[in-house]
Amino acid sequence: MYPEIEPYDQGLLDVGAGNRVYWEVCGNPYGKPVVFLHGGPGGGSSPAHRRLFDPAVYRIVLLDQRGCGRSTPHAAGSGADLTTNTTWHLVDDLEKLREHLGVDRWQVFGGSWGSTLALAYAQTHPSRVTELVLRGIFTLRQRELDWYYGGGAGFVFPEVWERVTALAPDGDVINTYAQLLNDPDPAVHEPAAIAWSVWEGSTVTLRERPELVAVFAEPRYALAFARIENHFFVNRGWLDEGQLLRDAGKLAGIPGVIVQGRYDMATPATSAWELHHAWPGSELVMVPGAGHAYDEPGILKALVHATDRFRS
């Protein structure tokens, strides 16, 4: 990764309905614009994400999507209202931010849920995208949700899955957790949030990383992460089934690299494979010996290689 850097500009953008989205810019003020889209939804951005891009060349834009990170109001707050937190609100937020920063076209980089949002944005505004760099492809199809929340990945992580299903004995994890996470009693929503969030933190890396799981177990982070993610999954991302693959032809002419860990338990490789075949001109990099997280060594190397290739 590139050395640590600090933003030279940052702020809160009013995107409507009381929401203010945190954004920051670092790197070269006159460089090639790139926007980083974090996962979750609800995961937020971090200083480490700045380091995926050459700061001498790129004008690096990071943001925290609605309800998480440094954006306000925070979804962990009491009475959190996620009504105006949808895929299409987030797509509009990106356009508002692009215009606010005076960017004509930019590279879009997204992993996991960030790949979902990147695809939705690029298919809606293809003329604003110079390239796409995507990792851990998630298209929010029913089969993907069934794998991760219906027991598929639980065959590999039974001890963690047991803690998730203990709060959803009927087996309907997504809908049961929707009730638990929105219960006003902290004694109900906090254990549910931690169980939901720790499930993800425990399954996104090939090798166990207790320090990463501890981040997902922090109560405030876990509550926002779980509430937002569950909200999107209950509503299937406000997407038609298979929409992002169906409309992949709209990406023709946009250069792109898809980086996928072979042993990704959160977003299995089949979605990356199908997107590659549906997206004319895309390149698929299948990383052996890697799971889902962006900072697994093979995945990290492939992502930085991709951003380096698109520098000019």
Long-range contacts (C-beta under 8 A, 24 or more apart in sequence): 1-48, 1-51, 1-52, 1-300, 1-304, 2-50, 2-51, 2-52, 2-53, 2-54, 2-55, 2-304, 3-51, 3-55, 4-47, 4-50, 4-51, 5-50, 5-51, 5-55, 7-50, 7-62, 12-70, 12-71, 12-72, 13-93, 13-96, 13-97, 13-100, 15-66, 15-89, 15-92, 15-93, 15-96, 16-84, 17-83, 17-84, 18-73, 19-66, 19-67, 19-71, 19-72, 19-73, 19-84, 19-85, 20-71, 20-72, 21-63, 21-64, 21-65, 21-66, 21-71, 21-93, 21-97, 22-63, 22-64, 22-69, 22-70, 22-71, 23-61, 23-62, 23-63, 23-64, 23-97, 23-100, 23-101, 24-61, 24-62, 24-63, 25-59, 25-60, 25-61, 25-62, 25-101, 26-50, 26-55, 26-60, 26-62, 27-53, 27-54, 27-55, 27-56, 27-57, 27-58, 27-59, 27-60, 28-55, 28-56, 28-57, 28-58, 28-59, 29-59, 30-59, 31-56, 31-57, 31-58, 31-59, 32-57, 32-58, 32-59, 32-107, 32-130, 32-310, 32-311, 33-58, 33-59, 33-61, 33-101, 33-103, 33-105, 33-106, 33-107, 34-58, 34-59, 34-60, 34-61, 34-106, 34-107, 34-108, 34-109, 34-307, 35-61, 35-62, 35-63, 35-94, 35-97, 35-98, 35-106, 35-107, 35-108, 35-109, 36-60, 36-61, 36-62, 36-63, 36-109, 36-110, 36-114, 37-63, 37-65, 37-94, 37-108, 37-109, 37-110, 37-111, 37-114, 37-115, 37-117, 37-118, 37-121, 38-62, 38-64, 38-65, 38-69, 38-110, 38-111, 38-113, 38-114, 39-110, 39-111, 39-112, 39-113, 39-114, 39-136, 40-65, 40-68, 40-112, 40-113, 40-225, 40-228, 40-229, 41-65, 41-68, 41-85, 41-90, 41-113, 41-117, 41-228, 41-229, 41-232, 42-67, 42-68, 42-75, 42-224, 42-225, 42-226, 42-227, 42-228, 42-229, 43-68, 43-112, 43-113, 43-225, 44-68, 44-69, 44-70, 44-221, 45-69, 48-295, 52-109, 52-294, 52-300, 52-303, 52-304, 52-307, 53-109, 53-307, 54-307, 54-308, 54-311, 57-311, 58-107, 58-307, 58-311, 59-103, 61-97, 61-101, 61-103, 61-106, 63-93, 63-97, 65-90, 65-93, 65-117, 66-90, 66-93, 66-228, 67-224, 67-227, 67-228, 68-224, 68-225, 68-228, 74-220, 74-224, 75-223, 75-224, 75-227, 75-228, 76-219, 76-220, 76-221, 76-223, 76-224, 76-227, 78-184, 80-224, 80-227, 82-227, 82-228, 82-231, 85-228, 85-231, 86-232, 86-235, 86-238, 87-116, 87-117, 87-120, 87-232, 87-237, 87-238, 87-239, 88-120, 88-238, 90-117, 91-117, 91-120, 91-121, 91-124, 91-125, 94-121, 95-125, 95-128, 98-128, 104-128, 105-129, 105-130, 106-130, 107-131, 107-132, 107-133, 107-307, 107-310, 108-132, 108-133, 109-133, 109-134, 109-303, 109-307, 110-134, 110-135, 111-135, 111-136, 111-294, 112-136, 112-138, 112-266, 112-267, 112-292, 113-138, 113-229, 113-232, 116-140, 116-237, 116-244, 119-244, 119-248, 119-251, 119-275, 120-239, 120-244, 122-250, 122-251, 122-254, 123-244, 123-247, 123-248, 123-250, 123-251, 126-250, 126-251, 126-253, 126-254, 129-254, 130-254, 130-255, 130-310, 131-254, 131-255, 131-256, 131-257, 131-310, 132-251, 132-254, 132-255, 132-256, 132-257, 133-256, 133-257, 133-259, 133-303, 133-306, 133-307, 133-310, 134-256, 134-257, 134-258, 134-259, 134-275, 135-258, 135-259, 135-260, 135-294, 135-299, 135-303, 136-259, 136-260, 136-261, 136-264, 136-266, 136-267, 136-272, 136-292, 136-294, 137-258, 137-260, 137-267, 137-271, 137-272, 137-275, 138-266, 138-267, 138-271, 139-242, 139-244, 139-245, 139-271, 139-275, 140-232, 140-233, 140-236, 140-237, 140-239, 140-244, 141-241, 141-242, 141-245, 141-271, 142-236, 142-241, 144-267, 144-268, 144-271, 145-174, 145-233, 145-236, 147-268, 148-265, 148-266, 148-267, 149-173, 149-174, 149-233, 153-203, 153-265, 153-266, 156-203, 156-265, 157-199, 157-202, 157-203, 157-265, 160-198, 160-199, 160-202, 160-203, 161-199, 163-195, 163-198, 163-199, 164-195, 164-196, 164-199, 166-195, 167-191, 167-192, 167-195, 174-230, 174-233, 174-234, 175-234, 177-226, 177-230, 178-230, 178-231, 178-234, 181-223, 181-226, 181-227, 181-230, 182-227, 189-223, 190-219, 190-222, 190-223, 192-226, 193-219, 193-222, 193-223, 193-225, 193-226, 193-227, 194-219, 194-222, 196-222, 196-225, 196-226, 196-229, 196-230, 197-221, 197-222, 197-225, 197-226, 198-222, 200-225, 200-229, 200-266, 203-265, 203-266, 203-291, 203-292, 204-265, 204-266, 204-291, 204-292, 204-293, 205-291, 205-292, 205-293, 205-296, 206-261, 206-263, 206-289, 206-290, 206-291, 206-296, 212-293, 244-275, 245-274, 245-275, 245-278, 246-278, 248-275, 248-278, 248-279, 249-278, 249-279, 249-280, 251-279, 251-280, 251-282, 252-279, 252-280, 252-281, 253-280, 253-281, 254-281, 255-281, 255-310, 256-281, 256-282, 256-283, 257-282, 257-283, 257-285, 257-302, 257-306, 257-309, 258-282, 258-283, 258-284, 258-285, 259-285, 259-287, 259-299, 259-302, 259-303, 259-306, 260-284, 260-285, 260-286, 260-287, 261-287, 261-290, 261-291, 261-292, 261-296, 261-298, 261-299, 262-286, 262-287, 262-288, 262-289, 262-290, 263-289, 263-290, 263-291, 264-290, 264-291, 264-292, 265-291, 265-292, 266-291, 266-292, 267-292
